[in-house]
Amino acid sequence: MYVKICGLREPEHVMAAVEAGADAIGFVLTRSSRRVTPARARELASTVPSHVLTVAVFAGETSHEVRQATLESGVRAVQLHGDHPHEDFTALKDLGVTLVRAGGAAADLRCGAFDEDLLIVDAPRPGSGQPWDWSAVRGRPRGRWMLAGGLDPSNVAEAISAAEPWGVDVSSGVETAPGVKDSGLIRSFLDAARRTGRG
Ligand SMILES: O=C(O)c1ccccc1NCC(=O)[C@H](O)[C@H](O)COP(=O)(O)O
């Protein structure tokens, strides 16, 4: 089970995620209580070993803004939320980063349909921590896809069993308040996701 921990802002939480075995960690570079500057993302990403994917999260920025912030932050992946046309993904190909498309259950659920490498199927309001009917997408997404939206250490096993994703992505569920991560919750989440024995 591939696990991404999103919305990290402090070195101690980056370390906790890496040491607990996260496959990917995300930095939010869009409007949010979790927002960090590209310079801060670079500082945090510089401490991450190369086997862990560093991801910059965007929602609504132009391709030019995404490109600039990605280069500035030095991350290895870009996650785009919202209704981006295929051309926006194509335009980022030359950066050589992993492209992640994030959308709701009504989006095109074929990973790769927009030339992306990974797909996230998320709640209607990304980063809100609101659970949704994960079972509604069971059997529908194709390829490498992560389930997100309202996951936490206590429900991730149930969510995995309901939707049978390739991976999971969490932010609010490993926080004690919006934007405030907790190392213990990060470890518990990774432990619970891995204990499902899938993948
Ligand atoms: O985290 C945010 O505030 C955010 C804002 C705008 C677009 C995306 C955002 N976050 C993306 C993620 O953290 C995850 O991909 C996912 O939505 C997890 O959300 P949740 O675990 O429900 O908080």
PDBQT file of the ligand as one rigid body, heavy atoms in Angstrom, charges set to zero:
ROOT
HETATM    1  O1  LIG A 201      -4.554  20.683   2.234  1.00  0.00    +0.000 OA
HETATM    2  C1  LIG A 201      -5.132  21.640   1.738  1.00  0.00    +0.000 C 
HETATM    3  O2  LIG A 201      -5.497  22.603   2.415  1.00  0.00    +0.000 OA
HETATM    4  C2  LIG A 201      -5.431  21.670   0.266  1.00  0.00    +0.000 A 
HETATM    5  C3  LIG A 201      -5.959  22.826  -0.289  1.00  0.00    +0.000 A 
HETATM    6  C4  LIG A 201      -6.236  22.857  -1.638  1.00  0.00    +0.000 A 
HETATM    7  C5  LIG A 201      -6.009  21.762  -2.439  1.00  0.00    +0.000 A 
HETATM    8  C6  LIG A 201      -5.488  20.605  -1.892  1.00  0.00    +0.000 A 
HETATM    9  C7  LIG A 201      -5.212  20.543  -0.541  1.00  0.00    +0.000 A 
HETATM   10  N1  LIG A 201      -4.735  19.409   0.032  1.00  0.00    +0.000 N 
HETATM   11  C8  LIG A 201      -4.571  18.185  -0.665  1.00  0.00    +0.000 C 
HETATM   12  C9  LIG A 201      -4.326  17.075   0.295  1.00  0.00    +0.000 C 
HETATM   13  O3  LIG A 201      -3.829  17.262   1.361  1.00  0.00    +0.000 OA
HETATM   14  C10 LIG A 201      -4.715  15.699  -0.043  1.00  0.00    +0.000 C 
HETATM   15  O4  LIG A 201      -4.472  15.468  -1.379  1.00  0.00    +0.000 OA
HETATM   16  C11 LIG A 201      -6.114  15.334   0.338  1.00  0.00    +0.000 C 
HETATM   17  O5  LIG A 201      -6.998  16.306  -0.100  1.00  0.00    +0.000 OA
HETATM   18  C12 LIG A 201      -6.242  14.986   1.789  1.00  0.00    +0.000 C 
HETATM   19  O6  LIG A 201      -7.251  15.662   2.443  1.00  0.00    +0.000 OA
HETATM   20  P1  LIG A 201      -7.740  15.328   3.926  1.00  0.00    +0.000 P 
HETATM   21  O7  LIG A 201      -6.949  14.153   4.429  1.00  0.00    +0.000 OA
HETATM   22  O8  LIG A 201      -9.192  15.039   3.828  1.00  0.00    +0.000 OA
HETATM   23  O9  LIG A 201      -7.450  16.553   4.702  1.00  0.00    +0.000 OA
ENDROOT
TORSDOF 0
